[in-house]
């Protein structure tokens, strides 16, 4: 995901690593999935890319959920049969609409 964002922006590893203040080699390993980045490092990389960390995490979460559904379908498992409501798991439901930054001005 990070590599796709960087390449879409037409930026080099060197540029983003300098802006994020992380070594070029480490950033490359994170992009290739060979290293796990801390939340602080991910935040720094996202800042260097000009993309909110929450957006990156949401997109990765969506991709993971899709992969899980595809795997379950391949294995012939029942997908979505009687899902447990979020409140029963102690999780607050996600709002239908996440406010954008301009929506929150003056709050």
N, CA, C and O atoms as a GROMACS GRO file, in nm:
protein
  428
    1UNK      N    1   0.082  -0.118   0.000
    1UNK     CA    2   0.000   0.000   0.000
    1UNK      C    3   0.087   0.126   0.000
    1UNK      O    4   0.063   0.218  -0.078
    2UNK      N    5   0.188   0.129   0.087
    2UNK     CA    6   0.275   0.248   0.094
    2UNK      C    7   0.351   0.267  -0.036
    2UNK      O    8   0.365   0.380  -0.085
    3UNK      N    9   0.400   0.158  -0.092
    3UNK     CA   10   0.473   0.169  -0.218
    3UNK      C   11   0.382   0.220  -0.329
    3UNK      O   12   0.422   0.304  -0.409
    4UNK      N   13   0.257   0.170  -0.333
    4UNK     CA   14   0.162   0.215  -0.435
    4UNK      C   15   0.136   0.364  -0.421
    4UNK      O   16   0.133   0.436  -0.521
    5UNK      N   17   0.120   0.411  -0.300
    5UNK     CA   18   0.097   0.554  -0.278
    5UNK      C   19   0.217   0.636  -0.325
    5UNK      O   20   0.202   0.736  -0.394
    6UNK      N   21   0.336   0.591  -0.285
    6UNK     CA   22   0.458   0.663  -0.323
    6UNK      C   23   0.475   0.667  -0.474
    6UNK      O   24   0.503   0.772  -0.530
    7UNK      N   25   0.459   0.553  -0.539
    7UNK     CA   26   0.475   0.547  -0.684
    7UNK      C   27   0.368   0.627  -0.756
    7UNK      O   28   0.396   0.691  -0.858
    8UNK      N   29   0.247   0.626  -0.704
    8UNK     CA   30   0.138   0.704  -0.764
    8UNK      C   31   0.172   0.853  -0.761
    8UNK      O   32   0.135   0.928  -0.851
    9UNK      N   33   0.243   0.894  -0.656
    9UNK     CA   34   0.284   1.034  -0.645
    9UNK      C   35   0.409   1.064  -0.728
    9UNK      O   36   0.449   1.180  -0.739
   10UNK      N   37   0.468   0.961  -0.785
   10UNK     CA   38   0.589   0.981  -0.866
   10UNK      C   39   0.710   1.016  -0.782
   10UNK      O   40   0.802   1.084  -0.829
   11UNK      N   41   0.712   0.968  -0.658
   11UNK     CA   42   0.821   1.001  -0.567
   11UNK      C   43   0.914   0.882  -0.551
   11UNK      O   44   0.873   0.767  -0.567
   12UNK      N   45   1.038   0.911  -0.519
   12UNK     CA   46   1.138   0.806  -0.500
   12UNK      C   47   1.145   0.766  -0.354
   12UNK      O   48   1.100   0.838  -0.265
   13UNK      N   49   1.204   0.649  -0.331
   13UNK     CA   50   1.229   0.605  -0.194
   13UNK      C   51   1.313   0.708  -0.120
   13UNK      O   52   1.288   0.738  -0.004
   14UNK      N   53   1.412   0.762  -0.188
   14UNK     CA   54   1.502   0.860  -0.128
   14UNK      C   55   1.425   0.983  -0.079
   14UNK      O   56   1.448   1.031   0.032
   15UNK      N   57   1.334   1.034  -0.161
   15UNK     CA   58   1.256   1.152  -0.125
   15UNK      C   59   1.169   1.126  -0.001
   15UNK      O   60   1.169   1.204   0.094
   16UNK      N   61   1.096   1.016  -0.006
   16UNK     CA   62   1.004   0.985   0.104
   16UNK      C   63   1.082   0.950   0.231
   16UNK      O   64   1.042   0.991   0.340
   17UNK      N   65   1.190   0.876   0.218
   17UNK     CA   66   1.267   0.840   0.338
   17UNK      C   67   1.325   0.965   0.403
   17UNK      O   68   1.329   0.974   0.526
   18UNK      N   69   1.369   1.061   0.323
   18UNK     CA   70   1.422   1.186   0.379
   18UNK      C   71   1.312   1.264   0.450
   18UNK      O   72   1.332   1.314   0.560
   19UNK      N   73   1.196   1.274   0.387
   19UNK     CA   74   1.084   1.347   0.448
   19UNK      C   75   1.033   1.279   0.575
   19UNK      O   76   0.993   1.346   0.670
   20UNK      N   77   1.035   1.146   0.576
   20UNK     CA   78   0.986   1.070   0.692
   20UNK      C   79   1.094   1.052   0.798
   20UNK      O   80   1.066   1.006   0.909
   21UNK      N   81   1.217   1.088   0.764
   21UNK     CA   82   1.331   1.072   0.854
   21UNK      C   83   1.351   0.927   0.894
   21UNK      O   84   1.366   0.894   1.012
   22UNK      N   85   1.352   0.841   0.793
   22UNK     CA   86   1.378   0.698   0.811
   22UNK      C   87   1.478   0.658   0.704
   22UNK      O   88   1.482   0.717   0.596
   23UNK      N   89   1.559   0.558   0.732
   23UNK     CA   90   1.658   0.519   0.634
   23UNK      C   91   1.591   0.463   0.509
   23UNK      O   92   1.485   0.401   0.516
   24UNK      N   93   1.654   0.487   0.397
   24UNK     CA   94   1.602   0.439   0.269
   24UNK      C   95   1.585   0.287   0.271
   24UNK      O   96   1.483   0.235   0.226
   25UNK      N   97   1.684   0.216   0.323
   25UNK     CA   98   1.678   0.070   0.328
   25UNK      C   99   1.563   0.020   0.413
   25UNK      O  100   1.495  -0.076   0.377
   26UNK      N  101   1.542   0.085   0.527
   26UNK     CA  102   1.434   0.042   0.616
   26UNK      C  103   1.298   0.067   0.551
   26UNK      O  104   1.209  -0.017   0.558
   27UNK      N  105   1.282   0.184   0.490
   27UNK     CA  106   1.157   0.215   0.420
   27UNK      C  107   1.130   0.113   0.311
   27UNK      O  108   1.017   0.067   0.294
   28UNK      N  109   1.233   0.077   0.237
   28UNK     CA  110   1.218  -0.023   0.132
   28UNK      C  111   1.172  -0.156   0.189
   28UNK      O  112   1.085  -0.222   0.132
   29UNK      N  113   1.229  -0.196   0.303
   29UNK     CA  114   1.189  -0.322   0.365
   29UNK      C  115   1.045  -0.316   0.416
   29UNK      O  116   0.971  -0.415   0.407
   30UNK      N  117   1.005  -0.202   0.470
   30UNK     CA  118   0.867  -0.186   0.515
   30UNK      C  119   0.772  -0.197   0.396
   30UNK      O  120   0.670  -0.266   0.403
   31UNK      N  121   0.806  -0.130   0.287
   31UNK     CA  122   0.720  -0.135   0.167
   31UNK      C  123   0.705  -0.276   0.114
   31UNK      O  124   0.599  -0.313   0.064
   32UNK      N  125   0.811  -0.356   0.124
   32UNK     CA  126   0.807  -0.493   0.071
   32UNK      C  127   0.754  -0.594   0.172
   32UNK      O  128   0.747  -0.713   0.143
   33UNK      N  129   0.717  -0.546   0.291
   33UNK     CA  130   0.662  -0.635   0.392
   33UNK      C  131   0.766  -0.717   0.464
   33UNK      O  132   0.732  -0.816   0.530
   34UNK      N  133   0.892  -0.679   0.454
   34UNK     CA  134   0.998  -0.754   0.520
   34UNK      C  135   1.025  -0.704   0.662
   34UNK      O  136   1.087  -0.774   0.742
   35UNK      N  137   0.978  -0.584   0.692
   35UNK     CA  138   0.990  -0.528   0.826
   35UNK      C  139   0.853  -0.475   0.869
   35UNK      O  140   0.775  -0.427   0.786
   36UNK      N  141   0.826  -0.485   0.997
   36UNK     CA  142   0.703  -0.428   1.051
   36UNK      C  143   0.736  -0.292   1.110
   36UNK      O  144   0.831  -0.280   1.187
   37UNK      N  145   0.660  -0.193   1.074
   37UNK     CA  146   0.685  -0.058   1.122
   37UNK      C  147   0.600  -0.028   1.244
   37UNK      O  148   0.487  -0.073   1.255
   38UNK      N  149   0.657   0.049   1.336
   38UNK     CA  150   0.581   0.094   1.453
   38UNK      C  151   0.475   0.193   1.408
   38UNK      O  152   0.480   0.245   1.296
   39UNK      N  153   0.379   0.219   1.495
   39UNK     CA  154   0.275   0.317   1.462
   39UNK      C  155   0.336   0.455   1.441
   39UNK      O  156   0.289   0.532   1.358
   40UNK      N  157   0.440   0.487   1.516
   40UNK     CA  158   0.507   0.616   1.501
   40UNK      C  159   0.572   0.627   1.364
   40UNK      O  160   0.564   0.731   1.298
   41UNK      N  161   0.638   0.519   1.322
   41UNK     CA  162   0.704   0.520   1.192
   41UNK      C  163   0.601   0.528   1.080
   41UNK      O  164   0.619   0.602   0.984
   42UNK      N  165   0.493   0.451   1.093
   42UNK     CA  166   0.387   0.457   0.992
   42UNK      C  167   0.329   0.598   0.983
   42UNK      O  168   0.302   0.648   0.874
   43UNK      N  169   0.311   0.660   1.097
   43UNK     CA  170   0.260   0.797   1.098
   43UNK      C  171   0.356   0.891   1.027
   43UNK      O  172   0.313   0.980   0.953
   44UNK      N  173   0.484   0.874   1.050
   44UNK     CA  174   0.585   0.957   0.986
   44UNK      C  175   0.587   0.936   0.834
   44UNK      O  176   0.596   1.032   0.758
   45UNK      N  177   0.577   0.810   0.792
   45UNK     CA  178   0.576   0.779   0.648
   45UNK      C  179   0.450   0.837   0.583
   45UNK      O  180   0.456   0.897   0.476
   46UNK      N  181   0.336   0.819   0.649
   46UNK     CA  182   0.212   0.874   0.594
   46UNK      C  183   0.219   1.026   0.587
   46UNK      O  184   0.171   1.086   0.491
   47UNK      N  185   0.278   1.088   0.688
   47UNK     CA  186   0.296   1.233   0.685
   47UNK      C  187   0.382   1.276   0.568
   47UNK      O  188   0.352   1.375   0.501
   48UNK      N  189   0.487   1.201   0.542
   48UNK     CA  190   0.575   1.232   0.429
   48UNK      C  191   0.502   1.216   0.296
   48UNK      O  192   0.531   1.285   0.199
   49UNK      N  193   0.406   1.123   0.293
   49UNK     CA  194   0.328   1.101   0.171
   49UNK      C  195   0.206   1.194   0.162
   49UNK      O  196   0.140   1.201   0.059
   50UNK      N  197   0.179   1.264   0.270
   50UNK     CA  198   0.064   1.355   0.271
   50UNK      C  199  -0.069   1.284   0.274
   50UNK      O  200  -0.169   1.335   0.223
   51UNK      N  201  -0.070   1.166   0.336
   51UNK     CA  202  -0.192   1.084   0.343
   51UNK      C  203  -0.219   1.053   0.491
   51UNK      O  204  -0.128   1.013   0.562
   52UNK      N  205  -0.343   1.071   0.537
   52UNK     CA  206  -0.372   1.038   0.677
   52UNK      C  207  -0.348   0.891   0.707
   52UNK      O  208  -0.384   0.803   0.628
   53UNK      N  209  -0.287   0.865   0.822
   53UNK     CA  210  -0.263   0.727   0.865
   53UNK      C  211  -0.394   0.649   0.869
   53UNK      O  212  -0.397   0.532   0.831
   54UNK      N  213  -0.501   0.713   0.914
   54UNK     CA  214  -0.630   0.644   0.923
   54UNK      C  215  -0.677   0.594   0.787
   54UNK      O  216  -0.738   0.488   0.778
   55UNK      N  217  -0.650   0.670   0.681
   55UNK     CA  218  -0.689   0.629   0.546
   55UNK      C  219  -0.611   0.505   0.504
   55UNK      O  220  -0.668   0.412   0.448
   56UNK      N  221  -0.482   0.504   0.532
   56UNK     CA  222  -0.399   0.388   0.496
   56UNK      C  223  -0.445   0.265   0.573
   56UNK      O  224  -0.460   0.158   0.515
   57UNK      N  225  -0.468   0.281   0.703
   57UNK     CA  226  -0.513   0.167   0.784
   57UNK      C  227  -0.649   0.116   0.738
   57UNK      O  228  -0.673  -0.005   0.736
   58UNK      N  229  -0.738   0.207   0.701
   58UNK     CA  230  -0.871   0.168   0.653
   58UNK      C  231  -0.860   0.089   0.522
   58UNK      O  232  -0.926  -0.013   0.506
   59UNK      N  233  -0.776   0.136   0.430
   59UNK     CA  234  -0.761   0.067   0.303
   59UNK      C  235  -0.697  -0.071   0.321
   59UNK      O  236  -0.736  -0.167   0.255
   60UNK      N  237  -0.598  -0.079   0.410
   60UNK     CA  238  -0.535  -0.208   0.438
   60UNK      C  239  -0.636  -0.302   0.502
   60UNK      O  240  -0.642  -0.420   0.469
   61UNK      N  241  -0.716  -0.249   0.594
   61UNK     CA  242  -0.820  -0.329   0.659
   61UNK      C  243  -0.920  -0.382   0.557
   61UNK      O  244  -0.959  -0.498   0.563
   62UNK      N  245  -0.961  -0.297   0.465
   62UNK     CA  246  -1.055  -0.339   0.361
   62UNK      C  247  -0.995  -0.449   0.273
   62UNK      O  248  -1.064  -0.545   0.239
   63UNK      N  249  -0.868  -0.434   0.238
   63UNK     CA  250  -0.802  -0.536   0.156
   63UNK      C  251  -0.791  -0.668   0.231
   63UNK      O  252  -0.810  -0.775   0.173
   64UNK      N  253  -0.760  -0.661   0.360
   64UNK     CA  254  -0.750  -0.782   0.442
   64UNK      C  255  -0.886  -0.851   0.454
   64UNK      O  256  -0.895  -0.973   0.443
   65UNK      N  257  -0.990  -0.773   0.476
   65UNK     CA  258  -1.125  -0.831   0.487
   65UNK      C  259  -1.164  -0.901   0.357
   65UNK      O  260  -1.221  -1.010   0.360
   66UNK      N  261  -1.133  -0.840   0.244
   66UNK     CA  262  -1.163  -0.902   0.115
   66UNK      C  263  -1.085  -1.032   0.097
   66UNK      O  264  -1.140  -1.132   0.051
   67UNK      N  265  -0.958  -1.031   0.134
   67UNK     CA  266  -0.876  -1.152   0.123
   67UNK      C  267  -0.931  -1.264   0.212
   67UNK      O  268  -0.931  -1.381   0.173
   68UNK      N  269  -0.977  -1.227   0.332
   68UNK     CA  270  -1.035  -1.328   0.421
   68UNK      C  271  -1.163  -1.387   0.363
   68UNK      O  272  -1.186  -1.508   0.373
   69UNK      N  273  -1.245  -1.302   0.303
   69UNK     CA  274  -1.368  -1.352   0.241
   69UNK      C  275  -1.337  -1.445   0.123
   69UNK      O  276  -1.402  -1.548   0.105
   70UNK      N  277  -1.239  -1.407   0.045
   70UNK     CA  278  -1.201  -1.491  -0.069
   70UNK      C  279  -1.146  -1.625  -0.022
   70UNK      O  280  -1.176  -1.729  -0.081
   71UNK      N  281  -1.064  -1.622   0.083
   71UNK     CA  282  -1.009  -1.747   0.136
   71UNK      C  283  -1.120  -1.836   0.190
   71UNK      O  284  -1.121  -1.957   0.166
   72UNK      N  285  -1.214  -1.776   0.262
   72UNK     CA  286  -1.325  -1.853   0.317
   72UNK      C  287  -1.408  -1.915   0.205
   72UNK      O  288  -1.452  -2.030   0.216
   73UNK      N  289  -1.430  -1.840   0.097
   73UNK     CA  290  -1.507  -1.891  -0.016
   73UNK      C  291  -1.435  -2.007  -0.082
   73UNK      O  292  -1.497  -2.105  -0.122
   74UNK      N  293  -1.302  -1.996  -0.094
   74UNK     CA  294  -1.225  -2.104  -0.154
   74UNK      C  295  -1.228  -2.230  -0.069
   74UNK      O  296  -1.226  -2.342  -0.121
   75UNK      N  297  -1.233  -2.211   0.062
   75UNK     CA  298  -1.235  -2.325   0.153
   75UNK      C  299  -1.376  -2.379   0.174
   75UNK      O  300  -1.395  -2.479   0.242
   76UNK      N  301  -1.475  -2.311   0.114
   76UNK     CA  302  -1.612  -2.358   0.124
   76UNK      C  303  -1.678  -2.328   0.257
   76UNK      O  304  -1.780  -2.388   0.291
   77UNK      N  305  -1.620  -2.235   0.333
   77UNK     CA  306  -1.677  -2.200   0.462
   77UNK      C  307  -1.795  -2.107   0.442
   77UNK      O  308  -1.802  -2.032   0.344
   78UNK      N  309  -1.887  -2.113   0.534
   78UNK     CA  310  -2.001  -2.022   0.531
   78UNK      C  311  -1.951  -1.882   0.566
   78UNK      O  312  -1.895  -1.860   0.672
   79UNK      N  313  -1.973  -1.791   0.474
   79UNK     CA  314  -1.928  -1.654   0.495
   79UNK      C  315  -2.046  -1.571   0.542
   79UNK      O  316  -2.151  -1.568   0.478
   80UNK      N  317  -2.027  -1.504   0.654
   80UNK     CA  318  -2.129  -1.413   0.703
   80UNK      C  319  -2.249  -1.479   0.768
   80UNK      O  320  -2.352  -1.414   0.788
   81UNK      N  321  -2.239  -1.607   0.801
   81UNK     CA  322  -2.352  -1.674   0.865
   81UNK      C  323  -2.361  -1.631   1.010
   81UNK      O  324  -2.269  -1.656   1.089
   82UNK      N  325  -2.470  -1.566   1.045
   82UNK     CA  326  -2.494  -1.520   1.181
   82UNK      C  327  -2.376  -1.443   1.241
   82UNK      O  328  -2.314  -1.489   1.337
   83UNK      N  329  -2.344  -1.327   1.185
   83UNK     CA  330  -2.234  -1.249   1.242
   83UNK      C  331  -2.271  -1.200   1.382
   83UNK      O  332  -2.388  -1.175   1.411
   84UNK      N  333  -2.171  -1.187   1.466
   84UNK     CA  334  -2.192  -1.140   1.602
   84UNK      C  335  -2.200  -0.988   1.598
   84UNK      O  336  -2.110  -0.923   1.545
   85UNK      N  337  -2.307  -0.930   1.656
   85UNK     CA  338  -2.318  -0.783   1.657
   85UNK      C  339  -2.198  -0.720   1.729
   85UNK      O  340  -2.149  -0.774   1.828
   86UNK      N  341  -2.154  -0.608   1.677
   86UNK     CA  342  -2.037  -0.539   1.732
   86UNK      C  343  -2.054  -0.509   1.880
   86UNK      O  344  -1.959  -0.523   1.958
   87UNK      N  345  -2.174  -0.467   1.920
   87UNK     CA  346  -2.196  -0.431   2.060
   87UNK      C  347  -2.174  -0.550   2.154
   87UNK      O  348  -2.130  -0.533   2.268
   88UNK      N  349  -2.206  -0.672   2.107
   88UNK     CA  350  -2.184  -0.792   2.189
   88UNK      C  351  -2.036  -0.819   2.210
   88UNK      O  352  -1.997  -0.884   2.307
   89UNK      N  353  -1.954  -0.769   2.120
   89UNK     CA  354  -1.809  -0.786   2.131
   89UNK      C  355  -1.745  -0.670   2.206
   89UNK      O  356  -1.624  -0.665   2.224
   90UNK      N  357  -1.829  -0.574   2.250
   90UNK     CA  358  -1.777  -0.458   2.321
   90UNK      C  359  -1.717  -0.354   2.228
   90UNK      O  360  -1.635  -0.273   2.270
   91UNK      N  361  -1.760  -0.356   2.102
   91UNK     CA  362  -1.709  -0.263   2.002
   91UNK      C  363  -1.819  -0.166   1.964
   91UNK      O  364  -1.930  -0.207   1.933
   92UNK      N  365  -1.787  -0.038   1.968
   92UNK     CA  366  -1.884   0.062   1.923
   92UNK      C  367  -1.899   0.050   1.772
   92UNK      O  368  -1.798   0.037   1.702
   93UNK      N  369  -2.021   0.055   1.720
   93UNK     CA  370  -2.038   0.045   1.574
   93UNK      C  371  -1.975   0.164   1.504
   93UNK      O  372  -1.969   0.275   1.558
   94UNK      N  373  -1.926   0.138   1.384
   94UNK     CA  374  -1.865   0.243   1.304
   94UNK      C  375  -1.974   0.329   1.243
   94UNK      O  376  -2.072   0.276   1.190
   95UNK      N  377  -1.960   0.460   1.251
   95UNK     CA  378  -2.063   0.546   1.192
   95UNK      C  379  -2.068   0.528   1.040
   95UNK      O  380  -1.969   0.490   0.977
   96UNK      N  381  -2.185   0.555   0.983
   96UNK     CA  382  -2.201   0.543   0.838
   96UNK      C  383  -2.111   0.641   0.765
   96UNK      O  384  -2.069   0.615   0.652
   97UNK      N  385  -2.082   0.752   0.828
   97UNK     CA  386  -2.002   0.855   0.763
   97UNK      C  387  -1.898   0.905   0.862
   97UNK      O  388  -1.933   0.950   0.971
   98UNK      N  389  -1.772   0.899   0.824
   98UNK     CA  390  -1.666   0.952   0.907
   98UNK      C  391  -1.649   1.098   0.869
   98UNK      O  392  -1.632   1.130   0.752
   99UNK      N  393  -1.653   1.188   0.968
   99UNK     CA  394  -1.642   1.331   0.935
   99UNK      C  395  -1.508   1.363   0.873
   99UNK      O  396  -1.405   1.309   0.914
  100UNK      N  397  -1.510   1.450   0.777
  100UNK     CA  398  -1.388   1.499   0.715
  100UNK      C  399  -1.332   1.612   0.800
  100UNK      O  400  -1.405   1.669   0.882
  101UNK      N  401  -1.208   1.644   0.784
  101UNK     CA  402  -1.146   1.750   0.864
  101UNK      C  403  -1.222   1.881   0.855
  101UNK      O  404  -1.244   1.943   0.959
  102UNK      N  405  -1.264   1.927   0.734
  102UNK     CA  406  -1.339   2.053   0.729
  102UNK      C  407  -1.470   2.047   0.807
  102UNK      O  408  -1.516   2.150   0.858
  103UNK      N  409  -1.532   1.928   0.819
  103UNK     CA  410  -1.655   1.912   0.895
  103UNK      C  411  -1.633   1.938   1.044
  103UNK      O  412  -1.725   1.976   1.116
  104UNK      N  413  -1.510   1.918   1.088
  104UNK     CA  414  -1.480   1.926   1.230
  104UNK      C  415  -1.431   2.065   1.272
  104UNK      O  416  -1.409   2.088   1.391
  105UNK      N  417  -1.414   2.155   1.179
  105UNK     CA  418  -1.369   2.289   1.211
  105UNK      C  419  -1.475   2.358   1.296
  105UNK      O  420  -1.593   2.361   1.261
  106UNK      N  421  -1.432   2.413   1.407
  106UNK     CA  422  -1.524   2.483   1.496
  106UNK      C  423  -1.594   2.393   1.594
  106UNK      O  424  -1.681   2.439   1.668
  107UNK      N  425  -1.557   2.264   1.598
  107UNK     CA  426  -1.620   2.170   1.691
  107UNK      C  427  -1.562   2.188   1.827
  107UNK      O  428  -1.601   2.119   1.921
   0.00000   0.00000   0.00000
